[in-house]
Amino acid sequence: MPPPHAAAKAIGKRPRMSRFRRILLGITALCHLPFVVGAAELGRRVGVPELAAWPLAIALGALGVYLFLGRAERIANDEPRPFAPTFLFDVPYYVHWSACIFCAVPSIVYLIGEPIVDAIRGAPIGPSAGFFMWTYAAGLVVCFYGVTIRRWFFVTRRVEVPIRGLDARLDGYRIVHLSDLHIGALTPSWWGKRWIDRANAERPDAVAVTGDLVTSGVAFHQDIADLIGELRAKDGVFCAMGNHDYFGEGEPLISLIRERGPKVLRNEGVVVERDGAQLYITAIDDTWTRRADVDLALAEQPKNVATVMLAHDPDKFPQIAKHGVDLVLSGHTHGGQIAMPFLARWINASKLAHHFHIGVYKDGDSTLYVHPGLGTTGPPIRLGVAPAVVVLTLRAA
């Protein structure tokens, strides 16, 4: 027990901000600098006196950074909130925040290149404040679409996967693949219900859910379990855990899902039989918390039976391919969430951290499918990468 004077000092003391949140706050502050310049320029253009335009713009920038503090806390521990105030206050803030981030790269390029261009032209060197104003305005338009529209509308993708050694009786076997639901205050369960209904409408042979059901914390476990429990498939619903599912206590979520019927596979597998043909469906646990064990997941693999492995993190694919697994289903990357339209596979934000980003990859006879995800983390925005319900059809090669 701490001494009385130590306890007295602790009373009212605020917990220290985590390093990750300090980094996010620093990035947020830096990205607000172009906004401040643009806001001051807008103030001058609408008639705000010069002496007042800058203080007002700085105050708005400081308010934008301050408002991020509460949202940074929610990133670490998401909790239910009424959707009306979330939509009226949080969503507009994230449009603004995303627009500030949108401005960052063009602003850096402009500040580096503008003096060079002016010097070549022989013009007076000095950046134009109007550039930052119009860049932020463009960011607002693009990010409003990404936050409020693009992440709402999802698509249904259909992919055929040839598998060497697949029993001919399983040719045409259909697996609906869902991943990265990230149910939380910004993606409530009624939002996710549309994905579940679409999956069930496909009348699949099996459903694979490859982790990150949670945004963070444990407050939405009941909602998530209810959603997963509504999935229907002829041979069952199979789930793997992702890193976000352990951003809090993961065990209660596992128990809640299992109570509703779906199988949560943790370094284990099951044999699915159809007309005398067999398919081995297995999954590894989360890699970030060092729970994954490929050898254990394949310990009961029958010989000469095609194998489908659920692995939330696609970076494990090379290791899994060495074990001869036929098909690996992953998520985790969200396809970057932000990517070049029509070129998302090659130009996307996930390239900063991952080797496999979105879609189909091959390693010998092994195939990897990386799901683009359904929900979001970080900025609740999608650009160039649509949320998707994916229908995989297995073909005997």
MIKEVO-438229 format. One record per residue (C-alpha): x, y, z; residue in one letter. Coordinates in steps of 0.25 Angstrom, whole numbers, plus 5000, padded with zeros to 4 digits. Example, Ala and Ser with C-alpha at 12.3 -4.5 7.8 and 13.67 -1.06 7.14 Angstrom:
residues 2
+------+------+------+------+
:    X :    Y :    Z : type :
+------+------+------+------+
: 5049 : 4982 : 5031 :    a :
: 5055 : 4996 : 5029 :    s :
+------+------+------+------+
END
This chain:
residues 397
+------+------+------+------+
:    X :    Y :    Z : type :
+------+------+------+------+
: 5000 : 5000 : 5000 :    m :
: 5006 : 5014 : 4996 :    p :
: 5009 : 5023 : 5008 :    p :
: 4998 : 5034 : 5011 :    p :
: 5006 : 5045 : 5005 :    h :
: 5008 : 5038 : 4992 :    a :
: 4993 : 5035 : 4991 :    a :
: 4990 : 5050 : 4994 :    a :
: 4999 : 5054 : 4982 :    k :
: 4992 : 5044 : 4973 :    a :
: 4978 : 5050 : 4976 :    i :
: 4974 : 5058 : 4964 :    g :
: 4986 : 5054 : 4956 :    k :
: 4983 : 5052 : 4941 :    r :
: 4988 : 5040 : 4935 :    p :
: 5000 : 5042 : 4925 :    r :
: 4997 : 5042 : 4911 :    m :
: 5002 : 5030 : 4903 :    s :
: 5014 : 5032 : 4894 :    r :
: 5005 : 5028 : 4882 :    f :
: 4995 : 5038 : 4885 :    r :
: 5005 : 5049 : 4887 :    r :
: 5011 : 5046 : 4873 :    i :
: 4996 : 5047 : 4868 :    l :
: 4995 : 5060 : 4875 :    l :
: 5008 : 5065 : 4869 :    g :
: 5004 : 5061 : 4855 :    i :
: 4990 : 5068 : 4857 :    t :
: 4997 : 5081 : 4861 :    a :
: 5007 : 5081 : 4850 :    l :
: 4996 : 5078 : 4840 :    c :
: 4988 : 5090 : 4845 :    h :
: 4998 : 5100 : 4841 :    l :
: 4994 : 5101 : 4826 :    p :
: 4979 : 5102 : 4831 :    f :
: 4983 : 5114 : 4840 :    v :
: 4990 : 5121 : 4828 :    v :
: 4978 : 5118 : 4819 :    g :
: 4968 : 5122 : 4830 :    a :
: 4976 : 5136 : 4832 :    a :
: 4976 : 5138 : 4817 :    e :
: 4961 : 5135 : 4816 :    l :
: 4958 : 5145 : 4827 :    g :
: 4966 : 5156 : 4820 :    r :
: 4958 : 5153 : 4807 :    r :
: 4944 : 5154 : 4814 :    v :
: 4948 : 5167 : 4821 :    g :
: 4954 : 5163 : 4834 :    v :
: 4964 : 5174 : 4838 :    p :
: 4979 : 5169 : 4837 :    e :
: 4981 : 5170 : 4852 :    l :
: 4969 : 5161 : 4855 :    a :
: 4971 : 5151 : 4844 :    a :
: 4983 : 5144 : 4849 :    w :
: 4979 : 5143 : 4864 :    p :
: 4965 : 5138 : 4859 :    l :
: 4972 : 5127 : 4850 :    a :
: 4982 : 5123 : 4861 :    i :
: 4970 : 5122 : 4871 :    a :
: 4963 : 5113 : 4861 :    l :
: 4975 : 5104 : 4859 :    g :
: 4977 : 5103 : 4874 :    a :
: 4963 : 5099 : 4875 :    l :
: 4964 : 5088 : 4864 :    g :
: 4976 : 5082 : 4872 :    v :
: 4969 : 5083 : 4885 :    y :
: 4957 : 5076 : 4880 :    l :
: 4966 : 5064 : 4875 :    f :
: 4969 : 5061 : 4890 :    l :
: 4956 : 5055 : 4893 :    g :
: 4956 : 5047 : 4880 :    r :
: 4970 : 5042 : 4883 :    a :
: 4965 : 5036 : 4896 :    e :
: 4953 : 5029 : 4889 :    r :
: 4963 : 5023 : 4879 :    i :
: 4969 : 5016 : 4891 :    a :
: 4956 : 5012 : 4898 :    n :
: 4944 : 5013 : 4889 :    d :
: 4930 : 5014 : 4896 :    e :
: 4916 : 5015 : 4891 :    p :
: 4911 : 5029 : 4889 :    r :
: 4898 : 5034 : 4883 :    p :
: 4899 : 5034 : 4868 :    f :
: 4892 : 5048 : 4866 :    a :
: 4903 : 5056 : 4873 :    p :
: 4914 : 5047 : 4867 :    t :
: 4908 : 5050 : 4853 :    f :
: 4907 : 5065 : 4856 :    l :
: 4920 : 5067 : 4863 :    f :
: 4930 : 5056 : 4862 :    d :
: 4928 : 5054 : 4847 :    v :
: 4929 : 5068 : 4843 :    p :
: 4942 : 5069 : 4852 :    y :
: 4948 : 5057 : 4845 :    y :
: 4945 : 5063 : 4831 :    v :
: 4953 : 5076 : 4836 :    h :
: 4964 : 5067 : 4842 :    w :
: 4965 : 5059 : 4829 :    s :
: 4965 : 5071 : 4821 :    a :
: 4977 : 5077 : 4829 :    c :
: 4984 : 5064 : 4827 :    i :
: 4981 : 5065 : 4812 :    f :
: 4988 : 5078 : 4812 :    c :
: 5001 : 5073 : 4818 :    a :
: 5008 : 5067 : 4805 :    v :
: 5004 : 5078 : 4795 :    p :
: 5008 : 5089 : 4805 :    s :
: 5022 : 5082 : 4807 :    i :
: 5024 : 5081 : 4792 :    v :
: 5019 : 5095 : 4790 :    y :
: 5028 : 5101 : 4801 :    l :
: 5040 : 5094 : 4795 :    i :
: 5037 : 5096 : 4780 :    g :
: 5031 : 5110 : 4780 :    e :
: 5044 : 5117 : 4783 :    p :
: 5051 : 5110 : 4772 :    i :
: 5040 : 5113 : 4762 :    v :
: 5040 : 5128 : 4766 :    d :
: 5056 : 5128 : 4765 :    a :
: 5055 : 5122 : 4751 :    i :
: 5044 : 5132 : 4747 :    r :
: 5051 : 5144 : 4753 :    g :
: 5039 : 5147 : 4762 :    a :
: 5039 : 5151 : 4776 :    p :
: 5041 : 5139 : 4785 :    i :
: 5030 : 5137 : 4795 :    g :
: 5019 : 5126 : 4796 :    p :
: 5004 : 5131 : 4794 :    s :
: 4995 : 5129 : 4805 :    a :
: 4984 : 5127 : 4795 :    g :
: 4990 : 5113 : 4792 :    f :
: 4988 : 5108 : 4806 :    f :
: 4973 : 5113 : 4806 :    m :
: 4969 : 5107 : 4793 :    w :
: 4977 : 5094 : 4796 :    t :
: 4969 : 5093 : 4810 :    y :
: 4956 : 5096 : 4802 :    a :
: 4959 : 5084 : 4792 :    a :
: 4962 : 5075 : 4804 :    g :
: 4949 : 5078 : 4810 :    l :
: 4941 : 5074 : 4798 :    v :
: 4949 : 5061 : 4796 :    v :
: 4949 : 5057 : 4811 :    c :
: 4934 : 5060 : 4812 :    f :
: 4932 : 5050 : 4801 :    y :
: 4942 : 5040 : 4808 :    g :
: 4937 : 5041 : 4822 :    v :
: 4922 : 5042 : 4819 :    t :
: 4919 : 5035 : 4806 :    i :
: 4930 : 5026 : 4801 :    r :
: 4931 : 5018 : 4814 :    r :
: 4916 : 5016 : 4815 :    w :
: 4914 : 5010 : 4801 :    f :
: 4920 : 4996 : 4800 :    f :
: 4922 : 4987 : 4788 :    v :
: 4921 : 4972 : 4786 :    t :
: 4933 : 4966 : 4779 :    r :
: 4934 : 4952 : 4773 :    r :
: 4947 : 4945 : 4772 :    v :
: 4950 : 4931 : 4766 :    e :
: 4962 : 4923 : 4773 :    v :
: 4968 : 4911 : 4766 :    p :
: 4973 : 4901 : 4776 :    i :
: 4982 : 4890 : 4772 :    r :
: 4978 : 4877 : 4779 :    g :
: 4964 : 4882 : 4782 :    l :
: 4954 : 4870 : 4781 :    d :
: 4946 : 4872 : 4769 :    a :
: 4933 : 4870 : 4777 :    r :
: 4937 : 4883 : 4784 :    l :
: 4938 : 4891 : 4771 :    d :
: 4929 : 4903 : 4772 :    g :
: 4930 : 4903 : 4787 :    y :
: 4927 : 4918 : 4792 :    r :
: 4933 : 4925 : 4803 :    i :
: 4928 : 4939 : 4807 :    v :
: 4940 : 4947 : 4813 :    h :
: 4938 : 4958 : 4823 :    l :
: 4949 : 4965 : 4830 :    s :
: 4952 : 4978 : 4838 :    d :
: 4938 : 4981 : 4843 :    l :
: 4943 : 4991 : 4853 :    h :
: 4929 : 4992 : 4860 :    i :
: 4929 : 5004 : 4869 :    g :
: 4923 : 5018 : 4871 :    a :
: 4927 : 5023 : 4857 :    l :
: 4922 : 5009 : 4851 :    t :
: 4911 : 5005 : 4859 :    p :
: 4904 : 4991 : 4858 :    s :
: 4893 : 4995 : 4850 :    w :
: 4903 : 5000 : 4840 :    w :
: 4909 : 4986 : 4840 :    g :
: 4896 : 4979 : 4839 :    k :
: 4896 : 4983 : 4824 :    r :
: 4908 : 4974 : 4822 :    w :
: 4903 : 4963 : 4829 :    i :
: 4890 : 4963 : 4821 :    d :
: 4898 : 4963 : 4808 :    r :
: 4906 : 4952 : 4812 :    a :
: 4894 : 4943 : 4816 :    n :
: 4887 : 4947 : 4803 :    a :
: 4899 : 4940 : 4796 :    e :
: 4895 : 4926 : 4802 :    r :
: 4910 : 4922 : 4804 :    p :
: 4916 : 4909 : 4807 :    d :
: 4924 : 4916 : 4818 :    a :
: 4927 : 4929 : 4824 :    v :
: 4941 : 4934 : 4828 :    a :
: 4943 : 4946 : 4837 :    v :
: 4957 : 4950 : 4838 :    t :
: 4958 : 4958 : 4850 :    g :
: 4958 : 4973 : 4855 :    d :
: 4943 : 4972 : 4859 :    l :
: 4946 : 4983 : 4869 :    v :
: 4951 : 4997 : 4868 :    t :
: 4956 : 4997 : 4882 :    s :
: 4952 : 4994 : 4896 :    g :
: 4941 : 4984 : 4900 :    v :
: 4928 : 4992 : 4901 :    a :
: 4923 : 4987 : 4887 :    f :
: 4926 : 4972 : 4889 :    h :
: 4911 : 4969 : 4891 :    q :
: 4907 : 4977 : 4878 :    d :
: 4919 : 4970 : 4870 :    i :
: 4915 : 4956 : 4875 :    a :
: 4900 : 4958 : 4871 :    d :
: 4905 : 4962 : 4857 :    l :
: 4914 : 4950 : 4855 :    i :
: 4903 : 4941 : 4861 :    g :
: 4894 : 4946 : 4850 :    e :
: 4903 : 4940 : 4839 :    l :
: 4898 : 4927 : 4832 :    r :
: 4905 : 4917 : 4824 :    a :
: 4903 : 4903 : 4820 :    k :
: 4916 : 4898 : 4827 :    d :
: 4918 : 4909 : 4837 :    g :
: 4924 : 4922 : 4841 :    v :
: 4938 : 4923 : 4844 :    f :
: 4946 : 4934 : 4851 :    c :
: 4960 : 4938 : 4853 :    a :
: 4964 : 4949 : 4863 :    m :
: 4972 : 4961 : 4859 :    g :
: 4980 : 4971 : 4867 :    n :
: 4969 : 4981 : 4870 :    h :
: 4961 : 4970 : 4876 :    d :
: 4972 : 4970 : 4887 :    y :
: 4971 : 4985 : 4889 :    f :
: 4964 : 4982 : 4902 :    g :
: 4961 : 4968 : 4907 :    e :
: 4959 : 4958 : 4896 :    g :
: 4954 : 4946 : 4903 :    e :
: 4940 : 4951 : 4906 :    p :
: 4937 : 4954 : 4891 :    l :
: 4942 : 4940 : 4888 :    i :
: 4932 : 4934 : 4898 :    s :
: 4921 : 4943 : 4893 :    l :
: 4923 : 4939 : 4879 :    i :
: 4924 : 4924 : 4882 :    r :
: 4911 : 4924 : 4890 :    e :
: 4904 : 4929 : 4877 :    r :
: 4909 : 4917 : 4869 :    g :
: 4921 : 4922 : 4860 :    p :
: 4934 : 4916 : 4862 :    k :
: 4946 : 4925 : 4867 :    v :
: 4958 : 4917 : 4862 :    l :
: 4971 : 4920 : 4870 :    r :
: 4982 : 4912 : 4864 :    n :
: 4973 : 4901 : 4861 :    e :
: 4965 : 4895 : 4850 :    g :
: 4952 : 4887 : 4846 :    v :
: 4949 : 4878 : 4835 :    v :
: 4938 : 4881 : 4826 :    v :
: 4931 : 4870 : 4818 :    e :
: 4923 : 4871 : 4806 :    r :
: 4918 : 4858 : 4798 :    d :
: 4930 : 4851 : 4803 :    g :
: 4940 : 4862 : 4800 :    a :
: 4948 : 4869 : 4811 :    q :
: 4953 : 4883 : 4813 :    l :
: 4961 : 4887 : 4824 :    y :
: 4958 : 4901 : 4830 :    i :
: 4968 : 4906 : 4840 :    t :
: 4972 : 4920 : 4846 :    a :
: 4984 : 4925 : 4854 :    i :
: 4982 : 4935 : 4865 :    d :
: 4987 : 4949 : 4866 :    d :
: 5002 : 4952 : 4862 :    t :
: 5003 : 4965 : 4868 :    w :
: 5001 : 4959 : 4882 :    t :
: 5010 : 4947 : 4878 :    r :
: 4998 : 4938 : 4879 :    r :
: 5000 : 4932 : 4865 :    a :
: 5005 : 4918 : 4863 :    d :
: 5005 : 4913 : 4849 :    v :
: 5010 : 4899 : 4853 :    d :
: 4999 : 4897 : 4863 :    l :
: 4988 : 4902 : 4854 :    a :
: 4992 : 4891 : 4844 :    l :
: 4995 : 4880 : 4854 :    a :
: 4982 : 4872 : 4851 :    e :
: 4982 : 4875 : 4836 :    q :
: 4978 : 4863 : 4828 :    p :
: 4987 : 4858 : 4817 :    k :
: 4984 : 4861 : 4803 :    n :
: 4973 : 4871 : 4807 :    v :
: 4972 : 4885 : 4802 :    a :
: 4974 : 4895 : 4813 :    t :
: 4968 : 4909 : 4815 :    v :
: 4975 : 4917 : 4826 :    m :
: 4970 : 4930 : 4833 :    l :
: 4981 : 4939 : 4836 :    a :
: 4978 : 4954 : 4840 :    h :
: 4991 : 4959 : 4837 :    d :
: 4996 : 4956 : 4822 :    p :
: 5010 : 4958 : 4825 :    d :
: 5010 : 4943 : 4830 :    k :
: 5007 : 4938 : 4816 :    f :
: 5022 : 4935 : 4812 :    p :
: 5023 : 4926 : 4825 :    q :
: 5009 : 4920 : 4823 :    i :
: 5012 : 4917 : 4808 :    a :
: 5024 : 4909 : 4812 :    k :
: 5015 : 4899 : 4819 :    h :
: 5007 : 4897 : 4806 :    g :
: 4994 : 4904 : 4810 :    v :
: 4986 : 4905 : 4798 :    d :
: 4978 : 4918 : 4801 :    l :
: 4981 : 4929 : 4812 :    v :
: 4970 : 4939 : 4815 :    l :
: 4975 : 4952 : 4822 :    s :
: 4971 : 4966 : 4824 :    g :
: 4978 : 4976 : 4833 :    h :
: 4982 : 4986 : 4823 :    t :
: 4969 : 4992 : 4818 :    h :
: 4975 : 4993 : 4805 :    g :
: 4982 : 5006 : 4811 :    g :
: 4968 : 5012 : 4813 :    q :
: 4973 : 5023 : 4804 :    i :
: 4978 : 5019 : 4790 :    a :
: 4979 : 5024 : 4776 :    m :
: 4965 : 5021 : 4769 :    p :
: 4966 : 5009 : 4759 :    f :
: 4981 : 5007 : 4764 :    l :
: 4978 : 5003 : 4778 :    a :
: 4986 : 4990 : 4777 :    r :
: 4999 : 4998 : 4774 :    w :
: 4997 : 5012 : 4780 :    i :
: 4991 : 5012 : 4794 :    n :
: 4995 : 5016 : 4808 :    a :
: 4997 : 5002 : 4813 :    s :
: 5010 : 5001 : 4804 :    k :
: 5017 : 5009 : 4815 :    l :
: 5016 : 4997 : 4825 :    a :
: 5012 : 4985 : 4817 :    h :
: 5017 : 4976 : 4806 :    h :
: 5003 : 4970 : 4803 :    f :
: 4992 : 4981 : 4801 :    h :
: 4979 : 4977 : 4794 :    i :
: 4974 : 4966 : 4785 :    g :
: 4981 : 4953 : 4780 :    v :
: 4995 : 4949 : 4782 :    y :
: 5002 : 4936 : 4779 :    k :
: 5014 : 4928 : 4785 :    d :
: 5016 : 4915 : 4777 :    g :
: 5003 : 4907 : 4779 :    d :
: 4998 : 4916 : 4790 :    s :
: 4989 : 4927 : 4788 :    t :
: 4986 : 4939 : 4797 :    l :
: 4974 : 4948 : 4797 :    y :
: 4975 : 4961 : 4805 :    v :
: 4962 : 4967 : 4808 :    h :
: 4960 : 4982 : 4806 :    p :
: 4952 : 4983 : 4820 :    g :
: 4939 : 4988 : 4823 :    l :
: 4941 : 4998 : 4834 :    g :
: 4952 : 5008 : 4837 :    t :
: 4962 : 5011 : 4847 :    t :
: 4970 : 5024 : 4849 :    g :
: 4963 : 5035 : 4841 :    p :
: 4949 : 5029 : 4838 :    p :
: 4951 : 5031 : 4823 :    i :
: 4952 : 5023 : 4810 :    r :
: 4957 : 5028 : 4797 :    l :
: 4959 : 5019 : 4785 :    g :
: 4957 : 5007 : 4793 :    v :
: 4943 : 5002 : 4794 :    a :
: 4938 : 4994 : 4806 :    p :
: 4934 : 4980 : 4801 :    a :
: 4927 : 4967 : 4804 :    v :
: 4936 : 4957 : 4796 :    v :
: 4930 : 4944 : 4790 :    v :
: 4941 : 4934 : 4787 :    l :
: 4938 : 4922 : 4778 :    t :
: 4948 : 4911 : 4779 :    l :
: 4952 : 4904 : 4766 :    r :
: 4958 : 4890 : 4765 :    a :
: 4971 : 4893 : 4757 :    a :
+------+------+------+------+
END
